[in-house]
Amino acid sequence: MIMRIPLIEDLTSEPIPEGSSILVEFDPASLWYNAAVTIAAGWLKDGGGVSFSAAGQSPDRVRTKLKRLGVDPARLESVTDVEGTGMLRIWDWYSASTGAKSQERFAIGSLKVADLSIYYSQQQLHGPPIPHRLLIIDDGSVLGRFNAENNWIEFDLSRIVPMARLRHARMITSMIRGVHSDAAVRRVEAAADGIVEFKLDESADPIQNLIRVKAMKDIGFDGRWHRLKVLDNQEVQVIK
């Protein structure tokens, strides 16, 4: 099975290895949220499984976007992959961030790292290998709203990032540019196997959405900024 991460692997010289953790740093008004769903849809179409942690957008919004991209969320959420896990799992972080009670099958009830740490250590870190699964957190910065900075960083470094390596998956985490301290950003960057940036260039006329690979530890990459375009179905593509 040939698996490819859309957008990001358009800018790398070879596939991103299993066990890798990629950090996305994004401007709030950039195309990242749509890009995250584009990446998920492409991976699902290639036959892989996706666990999508929806924090910056509701699960229903993610499903609507997937449908526009030609993916049937209802079918994929009910069909299991070779590891016996749903081909698509949408985890609801969004409700917890708004104080609402989730109606989703898979949901995080609390964004306090004391609660999350127990759950991840018991349920996520030590499961079987899942080499064909892509794990996406569309807005990891939400943890900064509910936790002291050092606490959420330690959770990220000791629970989130190691999960990809321990379970042979590929992980994409994300954080909003400009809302965390430089020290926090540096620590999270140091733990990542790759760093990708999404930004909105307001100096251009018209304004432009851009992507670049800032760093990759183990593979070659194109580190230049590239423009992004959005198709009518909201699919995001790289313009080379």
C-alpha positions in Angstrom: 0.0 0.0 0.0 1.5 3.3 -1.1 0.5 6.1 1.3 1.1 9.8 0.6 0.4 12.9 2.7 -1.1 15.5 0.4 0.4 19.0 0.3 3.3 18.2 2.6 4.7 15.4 0.5 4.3 17.6 -2.5 7.3 19.4 -1.1 9.5 16.5 0.1 11.9 14.4 -1.9 10.6 11.1 -0.5 7.8 9.7 1.7 7.7 10.7 5.3 8.6 7.7 7.3 6.2 5.9 9.6 6.7 7.0 13.3 7.2 10.6 12.3 5.6 13.6 14.0 5.1 16.7 11.9 4.4 20.1 13.5 2.3 22.6 11.6 2.6 26.2 12.5 -0.2 28.3 11.0 -1.7 31.8 10.8 -5.3 31.8 12.1 -6.6 33.2 8.8 -4.6 30.8 6.7 -5.9 27.8 4.8 -4.7 25.3 7.4 -8.1 24.0 8.6 -9.2 23.3 5.0 -5.8 21.8 4.3 -6.0 19.5 7.3 -9.3 18.0 5.9 -7.7 17.9 2.4 -4.8 15.9 3.8 -7.3 13.5 5.7 -9.4 13.0 2.5 -6.3 12.2 0.4 -5.0 9.7 2.9 -8.4 8.0 3.2 -8.7 7.7 -0.6 -5.4 6.0 -0.7 -6.8 3.3 1.6 -5.3 4.4 4.9 -7.1 5.2 8.2 -7.4 8.6 9.8 -7.9 9.7 13.4 -8.9 13.4 13.2 -8.9 15.4 16.4 -11.2 18.3 15.7 -10.4 21.2 18.0 -10.5 24.2 15.7 -13.7 23.1 13.9 -16.6 20.9 14.9 -16.8 17.3 13.9 -19.9 18.0 11.7 -18.0 20.7 9.9 -15.2 18.2 9.2 -17.7 15.7 7.9 -19.3 18.3 5.6 -15.9 19.2 4.2 -15.0 15.5 3.6 -18.2 15.0 1.7 -17.4 17.9 -0.6 -14.0 16.2 -1.3 -15.7 12.9 -2.3 -15.3 11.0 0.9 -18.2 9.3 2.7 -17.6 9.8 6.4 -20.6 7.7 7.5 -19.3 4.7 5.6 -15.7 5.1 6.7 -16.6 5.6 10.3 -18.4 2.3 10.3 -15.8 0.3 8.3 -12.8 -1.1 10.2 -9.3 -1.3 8.9 -6.8 -4.2 9.2 -6.1 -3.2 12.9 -9.8 -3.4 13.7 -10.1 0.3 14.1 -12.6 2.5 12.3 -11.1 3.7 9.0 -12.1 7.2 10.1 -12.3 8.3 13.7 -13.3 11.9 14.3 -12.4 12.9 17.9 -14.4 15.8 19.3 -12.2 18.2 21.1 -14.3 21.1 19.9 -17.2 20.7 22.3 -14.9 20.6 25.3 -13.3 23.8 24.1 -16.7 25.5 24.1 -18.0 24.0 27.4 -20.7 22.0 25.6 -21.4 18.3 26.1 -20.3 16.2 23.1 -22.8 14.1 21.2 -20.0 12.2 19.4 -19.0 8.6 19.9 -15.4 9.7 20.3 -14.9 12.7 22.4 -12.5 14.3 24.8 -14.4 15.4 27.9 -11.7 17.6 29.4 -8.8 19.6 27.9 -7.0 19.7 31.2 -3.7 17.9 30.7 -4.1 16.1 34.0 -7.1 14.3 32.6 -5.7 13.9 29.1 -2.4 12.5 30.3 -4.1 9.6 32.1 -6.2 8.8 29.0 -3.3 8.9 26.6 -1.0 6.8 28.7 -3.7 4.1 29.3 -5.4 4.1 25.9 -3.2 5.5 23.2 0.5 5.1 23.8 0.8 1.3 24.1 -1.6 -0.1 21.6 -0.6 -2.2 18.6 1.3 -0.8 15.6 -0.9 1.3 13.2 1.5 2.0 10.3 -1.2 2.9 7.8 -2.9 5.4 10.1 -2.6 9.2 10.0 -3.2 11.1 13.2 -4.2 14.8 12.8 -4.8 17.4 15.5 -6.1 20.4 13.7 -5.4 23.0 16.5 -3.2 21.9 19.3 -3.1 25.5 20.6 -6.4 24.9 22.3 -4.5 23.2 25.1 -2.9 26.6 25.9 -6.4 28.0 26.8 -6.9 25.5 29.6 -3.4 24.8 31.0 -0.3 26.5 32.2 2.2 26.7 29.4 4.8 24.3 30.8 2.0 21.8 31.6 0.7 21.5 28.1 4.2 21.4 26.6 5.1 18.5 28.8 1.9 16.7 27.8 2.7 17.3 24.2 6.3 16.1 24.5 5.5 13.1 26.7 2.2 11.9 25.3 1.3 13.3 21.9 4.7 13.3 20.1 5.8 9.8 21.3 2.5 8.2 20.1 3.6 8.3 16.5 6.9 6.6 17.2 5.6 4.0 19.6 2.7 3.0 17.3 4.5 3.4 14.0 1.9 5.9 12.8 2.3 9.3 11.2 1.3 12.3 13.3 0.4 15.9 12.3 0.1 18.3 15.3 -0.5 22.0 15.0 -0.1 25.3 16.8 -1.2 28.9 16.0 1.7 31.2 15.2 2.2 34.1 17.5 0.2 33.0 20.5 2.8 31.0 22.4 6.1 32.1 23.9 9.3 31.6 21.9 10.5 29.2 24.5 7.4 27.0 24.1 7.6 27.1 20.4 11.3 26.1 20.4 10.7 23.1 22.7 7.8 21.8 20.6 9.8 22.4 17.4 12.8 20.5 18.8 10.7 17.4 19.3 9.2 17.3 15.8 10.6 15.3 12.9 9.4 18.0 10.6 8.0 21.5 10.6 5.5 22.9 8.1 4.2 26.5 8.0 0.9 27.9 6.6 0.7 31.6 6.4 -1.4 34.4 4.9 0.7 37.0 3.1 -1.2 40.3 3.4 1.5 42.3 1.7 0.6 40.8 -1.7 -2.3 42.2 -3.8 -4.4 40.1 -3.8 -3.4 38.5 -0.5 -1.9 35.0 -0.9 -2.0 31.8 1.1 1.4 30.1 1.4 3.0 26.9 2.5 6.6 25.9 3.1 8.5 23.1 4.7 10.6 24.7 7.4 12.5 21.6 8.4 12.7 17.8 8.0 15.1 15.7 10.0 15.4 12.6 7.9 14.4 13.4 4.3 15.1 16.1 1.7 12.6 18.9 1.1 11.9 22.1 -0.8 12.1 24.9 1.7 10.7 27.6 -0.5 7.3 29.3 0.0 4.7 28.0 -2.4 1.3 29.5 -3.1 -1.9 27.6 -2.3 -5.1 27.5 -4.2 -8.6 26.4 -3.2 -10.9 24.6 -5.6 -14.6 24.9 -5.8 -15.0 21.9 -3.5 -12.6 23.6 -1.0 -9.7 21.2 -1.7 -6.4 22.9 -1.1 -3.6 22.4 -3.7 0.0 23.5 -3.9 0.9 25.7 -6.9 4.4 24.9 -8.1 
